[in-house]
Amino acid sequence: MTGFSEECGPAAAVKVFFLAGFMGVPGEFARVRELISEDSREILPEDLLPSPEETRELLQRRDLPPDYFFREARARLRKIITASGAERVCLYGYSLGGRLALSALFMSPEYKAECAAEYEWENKAENETKTPENGLKNSPEYPGDLRRDWPMISGLILESSGLGIRDPEERRRRLLHDENLARRFAAEFSPELLREWYTQPVFAGLSSRVRESLIQKRRHIKGEEAARVLSCLSSGRMPWLLPALEASRELPVLLLTGERDPKYQALLKSVTGPDIALLTVPHAGHNIHDEVPEETARIIEDFLRNRCQVPGRESLRTPEI
């Protein structure tokens, strides 16, 4: 693998920030990071949350918007990236990490009081139809000025990542489900519970070898920490970000799905945009970077070389992958 083509210019190299998913552990992307030539860093979901003590207090409050913890994560991610000194950054997010990257880039920078109704669980069809295109300019779904808010971001790769939940009632149900599951994780975390977790249909494409390696890698996780992440960063707290993603310009985006992951293939195949590409990765299910790390590294290198041009360039080439 080589670095950048001349078309990308001699600007500062891109630093890759890997955002891990739920139950991510240190070294989650170690093999992929060994294989790419670019400097990189891992970020776990708990790195982007308040302390456990503060989190417990915040979860008791009823005056905070449901997406509060995603906004906290946005601010903390910005501080981490700024402190790194990186002039150009590619975000690579897996599953929950992908949703964190999406929220950071495409949620409005500040919560607007006049949009509070958008986040009342009782609101249904009336607000569901409002999008950036029909006038709700202060909506949390409205992306604002991406280049102004995140000038250092040169590319975004989302692996098996959701885009939020469109229907407010479904969001509410998902939050309740995740809060109940979080209580179970806190009370009875064990290898048996992990095995049950990995029998979910979304993981059906995993080989028995990869599934067992994931269980072993996560068996020392503290159940209370997993519960904290699940409670704070449930899909039920995240806004629906597909309209903002599709409306984005001048940011190359690559969506990755495994060929043995039909749920996320169906979810992402209809996503369109001038700078958005979708790639189905052979011989992989939901956990692409765990199943085929060498191929994942190759995809990242090709994406950086062929699509992560200097910000402000108008044309983007199709990735050679």
N, C-alpha and C positions, 0 to 999 in steps of 0.2 A: 504494500500500500504506500502511496505517496501522499504528500501534503496537498497544497492547493495548486490548481492550475493557474496559468498566468492571467486567465480571465478574472479570477478572484482578486488579483492584484497583490502587492506586497504588504498589504495592511497587516496589523497584528493578528497572530494566529487565534483561532477560535478555541475557547475553553469549553469543554462539555460538562454540564452539570446533570448528573443522573439523579432523578427523583424516584425513590423506591416506593413500592406499593404497601398495602396493609400487611403488617407483620414483617416488613423489611428488616433486615439485620445488617450490622456493619459488614462490609465486604460483599454486599448483595450483587454488585456488578463487577466483582474483582476480575473474573476471567475476561470479560469484554474490555475492561479498562487496560488490561495487560496487552491486548491485541491491537488497540488503536494507537496511532502516533501522537495524537493531541493530548495536551494536559487535561486532566479531568478531576472531578470531585463528586462524591456521593452525598446525598442529603436524605435523611430519613423523615417520615411524616412528623415524628415527635420533635424533630429539630425546629419545626415551624409552628409549634404550639407553645402557649404559656406553660409555666411550671405546673407540675401535678397539683400543688396546693391551690394555685391561682385558678387552674382549670376547674377544680371542684367548686370553688366559689362562683365562678362565672356560669357554670351549668345550672346553678340554682336560681339565677336571675331570669326574670321574665320580661325585662325591658330591652333586651338585646335582640337584634334581628337574627333570624335563624342562620344566616350566612356569616355571622360574626367571626367564627374561627377560620373561615376561608379568607376573610379580610385580614385577620391577624397573620395568617400564613403568607399572604401576599406581601405584607410589610416586612416580615422577617426574611423572606426570600430576597427581597430587594436589598436588605442590609447585608446579607451574606454575599450576594453577587458584587455589590459595591465594594465591600471590604476586601474582596479577592483581588481587586485591581484589574480584572479582566476587561479589555476593551471590546471584545466580541465574544458572544456567548451563544451556545446551542443548548437548549433545554431538551433533555430526553426523559420522558416520564412514562413509567409503567403503571397501568391500572390506576390506583388512587394517586400515584405520583403524576400521572398524566392529567388527572382532573385538577390537581393542585397547580400544575403548569398552566392549564387552560384558564383557571380562575385568576391566577396572577396576571396573565396577559390580557384577558378579555372582560373581566369585571370592571365596572367603573371604579376609579380610584377611591372615591368616597361614597359612603352610604348617604343617600338623599332622603330627608324626612318626607318629602312629598311623594316618595315612591313606597312608603311603608305599606300602603294598601296592596302592593304587588306581592307582599310577603305575609299577608294575613291568610291563614289556612282556610278561612271561610270563603275567600274569593275564588270563584271558579271561572266560568267561560268568559266573562267580560274582560278580565285582565289577561287571560291566556292568549287572546288574539293580538295583544299589543306587542309590537316589535319595533326595533329601531327605524324600520322603514316607514311606519305610520305614525311617528310623532312622539313616542315616549322617550324623549332625549335623555332624561335623567334616570332611566331604568338601570338597575344593576346589570341587565343583559347588554346594555349599550356599551360598545368597546372603547369609546373615546378616541383619543389620538395615540395609537400604539407606538409610533415612532417618537412621540414626545415623552410618553410615560416610560418606555423601555428602549431607549436608543441603542443599547448595547446588544440586544437580542438579534441574532443573525439567522436563527433557524429553530424549528420546533419539531421534535419527533415524538409521536404518541404511540406507545405499544399497548394494544389491548385496552384502550382507555374509553370510558364513557364520556358523555357530553353533558351530563346533567339530566334532570327529569322535567319534561315539559308540563305535565298536568299537576297542578298544586295539590290535588287530593292524593295522587299517587306519591308525590313527595312526602306528604304527611304520613302515609302508610309506611313508606320506606324508613322514615326516621323512627317511627315507633318500633318497627321490626329490628332496626339496628340497635336501638337502645336496649331492647330486651336481650338481644344477642350479646351486647356488651356486658350486661349483668351476668350472663352465663360465663363469658370469658373470664370475668373477674373472680367468679366463685369456683370454677371447676376447670381451669386451664390444665391440659394434660396431653400426652401423646395421643390418647384415644380421641380427644376432642379435635386435635389436628387431623387425624385420619378421617374423622367425620367431615371436617371442613373440606378436605380434598376429594371427597366423594361427590361434591356438588356437580351438576351437569356441566358448568362452565369449565371444569378441570377434566372432563372426560377424555380429552385428547392427549393428556399427559401419559407418557410411558410409565410403567411401574417403577422403573429405575429413577426417573426424574421425580416422581411423586414421593418416593421414599427419601430421596436426598433432600427435598424441600421440608419434609417432616423432621428429619434429623437436624437440618439447619435452624429450624424454628423452635425446637423443643425446649430451649432454655429461655425463651421469651417470658417475661413476667405478664401474667394474665391481666393485672391491673393496668399495665401500660398499653396492651392491646385494646383493652376496653376503653381507655381514654381516647385513643386514636379513633376508634370506631364511633364513639359517641360524638366527638367533635367534628369529624370529617365525613360523616354519613352523606351519601348521595342525596338524602332528604334535606340537607342543609344547603345544597349547591344550586345556584340558578341554572336555567336552561341556556346553554351557551352556543348551541349550533348556529343560530342566526349571526352572532357576533363573529364566530370563527369563519363562516362563509363570506362575511362582509369584509374580512381583513384583506389588506393589500400590502405588498412589499415585504411579506414575511413568508419564506418558503416553509411549508408544512408537509410532513410525511406521516401518514397513518399506517401503522403496521398491524396486521392481523395474521394469525396462524391458520394454515389450511385446515387444521383440525379444530378450529374454533368457530363453528357456524353462527353462534350468537353474535359475536363481534364482527364477523364478516357482514352479516345482515344489517347490523347497526351502522357500520361505517361506509358501506358501499354506495349509499346515496348522497354522501357528503360531497359537495362540489364547491369549487372556487378556483380562481385563476392561478393561485400559487399552492394549491393543495394536490398532493399525489397520494394514491392508495396502493399499498403493496401487500400482497398475500405471500407469506413466507412458507416455503415448502417444509415438510417434515416437522412442523411445529404446531402446538396447540395454543393455550392462553399465555403460557410463560415462555415467550420466544427467547428471551436472553438467557434463560436457564437451559433450554432444550438445544438451541443451536447458537452458542456464543460466538463461534468463528464466523458464521453467516451474519449475525447481528453486527459484529465489528466491521465486516466488509460493507454492510449497508450504511453504517454510520460514516465510514471513510468516504464512500461514494457520494453520499448526501452532502457532506461538508465540501468535498472537492468540486462538485458539479452544480450545487444549488446555493450554498451559503456565500453569496457574493457580498461585496461591500454594500452596506445599507445605502439605499437611495438609487441603486441601479434598477432600471425599469424592467429589463428582460431577465427571465429565469429559464434556464435550460431544464429539460426533463432529466431526472436522475438516471444514470446508467446502471440500473440495477434490475 
